[in-house]
Amino acid sequence: MKTRRDPEWELSIDPETVRLFVLKARAIGAQLKDDYAAGGDREIELDDQSHDGHHHDGLAEEESEDLTAEELRELIADLNEDETAELIALMWLGRGDFERGEWKAAVEEARQRDRRKAATYLLGMPLLAEWLEDGLEALGA
């Protein structure tokens, strides 16, 4: 088994940074679940008595908005090219798109993606936190 000291598995991105992203992604996921569970006031019925049950509180909604997603988006945007590629590759590894032995190929494929869209891509993953954790575990990081 290869260790983190082996250059093949050495990461540019600090595993602790990835773990911070995991915590933020979990917080975003929890917020979405809470929002979904409380979504009854947002239901729209599409029958002959259609009504939109979503009630707007104007600025009150904007002021109470959780900034966790925006914080994570900014943290991802602050990564350099190598770190961004590795973060995406870690997610792919954790999701099962690549095996541990294909790490270099995963990173090279991730480098081909538009780095400016990395945050949007990653935040669109429903199990981002779990997949990043699984990716770190697969590399032994």
C-alpha positions in Angstrom: 0.0 0.0 0.0 1.3 3.4 -1.0 1.7 6.1 1.6 1.1 9.8 1.3 4.9 10.3 1.0 4.9 8.5 -2.3 4.9 11.2 -5.0 2.2 9.3 -6.9 -0.3 10.0 -4.0 1.1 13.3 -2.7 -1.5 16.0 -2.9 -1.1 19.7 -3.7 -4.3 20.4 -1.8 -4.1 20.0 1.9 -6.4 17.1 3.1 -7.4 19.4 6.0 -8.6 21.9 3.4 -10.7 19.2 1.8 -12.1 18.3 5.2 -13.1 21.9 5.7 -14.9 21.7 2.3 -16.6 18.5 3.5 -17.9 20.3 6.6 -19.2 23.2 4.6 -20.8 20.9 2.0 -22.5 19.0 4.8 -23.9 22.3 6.2 -25.2 23.2 2.8 -26.8 19.7 2.5 -28.4 20.0 5.9 -29.8 23.5 5.0 -31.2 22.1 1.8 -32.9 19.2 3.6 -34.4 21.5 6.2 -35.6 23.9 3.4 -37.1 20.9 1.5 -38.8 19.5 4.6 -40.3 22.9 5.4 -41.2 23.4 1.7 -44.9 23.0 2.2 -45.3 26.8 2.0 -43.7 26.7 -1.4 -45.9 24.2 -3.0 -47.6 25.0 -6.3 -50.7 23.2 -7.3 -51.4 22.8 -10.9 -55.1 22.1 -11.2 -58.1 24.3 -11.9 -57.6 26.0 -8.6 -54.0 26.8 -9.1 -52.2 28.8 -6.5 -48.7 29.6 -5.5 -48.2 29.0 -1.8 -44.8 30.6 -1.7 -44.8 33.6 0.5 -42.1 36.3 0.1 -40.9 38.3 3.0 -38.9 40.6 0.7 -35.7 41.7 2.2 -36.2 39.5 5.3 -35.5 36.4 3.1 -32.3 38.0 1.8 -31.0 39.0 5.2 -31.5 35.5 6.7 -29.8 33.7 3.8 -27.1 31.3 4.9 -23.8 32.2 3.3 -22.2 28.8 3.6 -22.6 28.0 -0.1 -21.1 31.3 -1.1 -18.2 30.8 1.3 -17.5 27.4 -0.1 -17.8 28.8 -3.6 -15.2 31.5 -2.8 -12.9 29.0 -1.1 -12.9 26.7 -4.2 -12.3 29.8 -6.4 -9.2 30.6 -4.4 -7.6 27.3 -5.1 -4.8 27.1 -7.6 -5.0 25.0 -10.8 -3.4 21.9 -9.2 -5.6 22.1 -6.1 -8.7 22.5 -8.2 -7.9 19.6 -10.4 -7.2 17.4 -7.3 -10.4 18.4 -5.6 -12.4 17.4 -8.6 -10.4 14.2 -9.0 -11.0 13.4 -5.3 -14.8 13.8 -5.8 -14.6 11.5 -8.9 -12.5 9.0 -7.0 -15.0 9.0 -4.1 -17.9 8.7 -6.5 -16.4 5.7 -8.1 -15.6 7.2 -11.5 -11.9 6.4 -11.1 -10.0 3.8 -9.1 -7.1 4.6 -6.9 -4.6 3.3 -9.5 -6.1 5.8 -12.0 -5.4 8.9 -9.8 -3.0 10.6 -12.2 -5.5 10.1 -15.1 -8.3 11.5 -12.9 -6.2 14.6 -12.1 -5.3 15.1 -15.7 -8.9 14.8 -16.8 -9.9 17.3 -14.1 -7.3 19.7 -15.4 -9.2 19.8 -18.7 -12.3 21.3 -17.1 -12.8 25.1 -16.9 -11.4 26.0 -13.5 -13.7 29.0 -13.2 -16.7 26.7 -13.2 -15.3 24.2 -10.7 -17.4 25.6 -7.7 -20.6 25.5 -9.7 -19.8 21.9 -10.8 -18.9 20.7 -7.4 -21.7 22.4 -5.5 -24.1 20.7 -7.9 -23.1 17.3 -6.6 -25.7 16.0 -4.1 -23.3 13.9 -2.2 -20.2 16.1 -2.5 -19.2 15.8 1.2 -19.4 12.0 1.2 -17.6 11.7 -2.1 -14.8 14.0 -1.1 -14.4 12.0 2.2 -14.4 8.7 0.2 -11.8 10.1 -2.2 -9.5 11.1 0.7 -10.0 7.7 2.2 -9.2 5.9 -1.1 -5.9 7.7 -1.2 -5.2 7.2 2.5 -5.0 10.9 3.1 
